[in-house]
Amino acid sequence: MIPRSRIAIVWLILALAGVAILLALAAPTQPALADLPPRPTPLPTSTPLPTPQPAPVGARLELNAHFPSTWPWAGIHWQKPRTVVQWQDAWGDWHTVEGWQGELDSVVIGADGEVVGQKIWWVAPADFDTGPFRWLVHLGAEGKLLATSAAFYLPHSNGAVVQVEVSLEAP
């Protein structure tokens, strides 16, 4: 029979051998590599600049229609007046410009309480410096004539603005 002390020693040897085997398995199997040379720092990614948009081509024709202080606001809305642009031929006759007709786009109320209706049309470069033109303002499509502007010419360059002022009559 084997004495207990020898059994304990055998178990101790087996346990140490197991630990040695585990440490051997955990150790790297290849020799340690030398330090690698430093890598260059990557450049930060940049957001591409937006593509520049071309400047708008054309100009604006603006009407400022001044409402009288006696305008019957309760009965006639500011969008009721209808604007019409006309051109004058060589014989002095006026002709309606197709497409440049419509109600006011907006109104602005000044510090003094004056109400000004506004209408804006875009002018193509092919129409620069043409005229004469005039602006008519009627009450509705074929209603009473409320204002006729002085003759004017269209803008002469990109981005230019021609403003036409009229004072509306009370309906």
KALIN-V79505 format. One record per residue. N is the residue number from 1. RES is the residue in one small letter. PSI is psi in degrees with one decimal (999 if undefined). OMEGA is omega in whole degrees, 0 to 359 (none if undefined). BURIAL is + if it has 9 or more other C-alpha atoms within 8 Angstrom, else -. Layout:
N_RES_PSI_OMEGA_BURIAL, N_RES_PSI_OMEGA_BURIAL
This chain:
1_m_141.4_184_-, 2_i_132.1_181_-, 3_p_153.1_184_-, 4_r_-32.8_182_-, 5_s_-34.6_177_-, 6_r_-36.8_178_-, 7_i_-41.1_180_+, 8_a_-38.2_180_-, 9_i_-41.0_179_-, 10_v_-44.5_180_-, 11_w_-37.8_178_-, 12_l_-41.8_179_-, 13_i_-43.6_178_-, 14_l_-40.6_180_-, 15_a_-43.3_179_-, 16_l_-37.6_177_-, 17_a_-40.7_178_-, 18_g_-41.5_179_-, 19_v_-40.7_180_-, 20_a_-40.6_178_-, 21_i_-43.9_179_-, 22_l_-40.7_179_-, 23_l_-36.3_179_-, 24_a_-38.0_179_-, 25_l_-33.5_182_-, 26_a_-19.3_181_-, 27_a_147.7_179_-, 28_p_144.1_181_-, 29_t_-15.0_179_-, 30_q_154.0_177_-, 31_p_150.9_180_-, 32_a_134.5_179_-, 33_l_149.5_176_-, 34_a_157.1_179_-, 35_d_133.7_179_-, 36_l_151.7_177_-, 37_p_154.0_181_-, 38_p_143.8_177_-, 39_r_149.0_177_-, 40_p_146.5_178_-, 41_t_126.4_180_-, 42_p_143.8_177_-, 43_l_144.4_178_-, 44_p_145.0_177_-, 45_t_139.1_182_-, 46_s_152.2_176_-, 47_t_128.3_180_-, 48_p_144.4_178_-, 49_l_145.3_178_-, 50_p_147.4_178_-, 51_t_126.5_181_-, 52_p_135.9_178_-, 53_q_139.6_178_-, 54_p_150.0_177_-, 55_a_143.9_180_-, 56_p_142.3_180_-, 57_v_122.0_180_-, 58_g_-176.7_182_+, 59_a_-177.5_182_+, 60_r_145.3_172_+, 61_l_120.9_185_+, 62_e_134.7_174_+, 63_l_133.3_171_+, 64_n_107.0_182_+, 65_a_110.9_183_+, 66_h_118.1_179_+, 67_f_142.2_177_+, 68_p_156.4_179_+, 69_s_-18.2_181_-, 70_t_10.9_182_-, 71_w_131.0_182_+, 72_p_76.8_186_-, 73_w_-33.5_181_-, 74_a_-28.9_184_-, 75_g_-22.8_184_-, 76_i_111.3_181_-, 77_h_154.6_181_-, 78_w_-19.9_179_+, 79_q_-1.8_180_-, 80_k_-38.9_177_+, 81_p_138.0_180_+, 82_r_131.5_182_+, 83_t_146.9_179_+, 84_v_130.3_174_+, 85_v_135.4_178_+, 86_q_152.5_175_+, 87_w_152.3_183_+, 88_q_130.3_179_+, 89_d_179.6_183_-, 90_a_-20.2_180_-, 91_w_2.5_177_-, 92_g_3.3_179_-, 93_d_144.2_180_-, 94_w_140.7_181_-, 95_h_137.9_180_-, 96_t_134.8_177_-, 97_v_115.7_179_+, 98_e_131.5_179_-, 99_g_-20.2_178_-, 100_w_60.3_178_-, 101_q_143.6_176_+, 102_g_172.1_179_-, 103_e_168.0_177_+, 104_l_146.9_180_+, 105_d_-36.9_184_+, 106_s_171.5_172_-, 107_v_151.1_176_+, 108_v_135.3_178_-, 109_i_118.8_182_+, 110_g_170.8_179_-, 111_a_-30.0_180_-, 112_d_3.4_179_-, 113_g_-3.1_180_-, 114_e_136.4_179_+, 115_v_126.3_181_+, 116_v_119.1_176_+, 117_g_144.9_183_+, 118_q_142.8_176_+, 119_k_133.4_182_+, 120_i_134.6_173_+, 121_w_146.9_177_-, 122_w_139.9_181_-, 123_v_123.3_179_+, 124_a_151.7_180_+, 125_p_-31.1_180_+, 126_a_-20.9_182_-, 127_d_1.9_180_-, 128_f_143.5_175_+, 129_d_21.5_177_-, 130_t_160.3_180_-, 131_g_-174.1_8_+, 132_p_155.3_176_+, 133_f_166.8_170_+, 134_r_161.4_180_+, 135_w_131.6_174_+, 136_l_145.8_175_+, 137_v_120.5_179_+, 138_h_159.5_172_+, 139_l_98.0_185_+, 140_g_-172.9_185_+, 141_a_-46.3_182_-, 142_e_22.0_184_-, 143_g_-166.0_182_-, 144_k_138.8_176_-, 145_l_120.3_182_+, 146_l_-25.1_181_+, 147_a_148.6_172_+, 148_t_126.2_182_+, 149_s_167.2_170_+, 150_a_159.7_178_-, 151_a_147.2_180_-, 152_f_165.0_175_+, 153_y_152.9_180_+, 154_l_161.0_181_+, 155_p_160.7_185_+, 156_h_-5.9_182_-, 157_s_165.4_178_+, 158_n_135.6_177_+, 159_g_-6.9_180_+, 160_a_156.8_180_+, 161_v_131.3_171_+, 162_v_121.2_178_+, 163_q_133.6_180_-, 164_v_129.4_181_+, 165_e_133.0_172_+, 166_v_151.6_173_+, 167_s_122.2_182_+, 168_l_143.1_171_+, 169_e_154.5_174_-, 170_a_141.3_181_+, 171_p_999_none_-
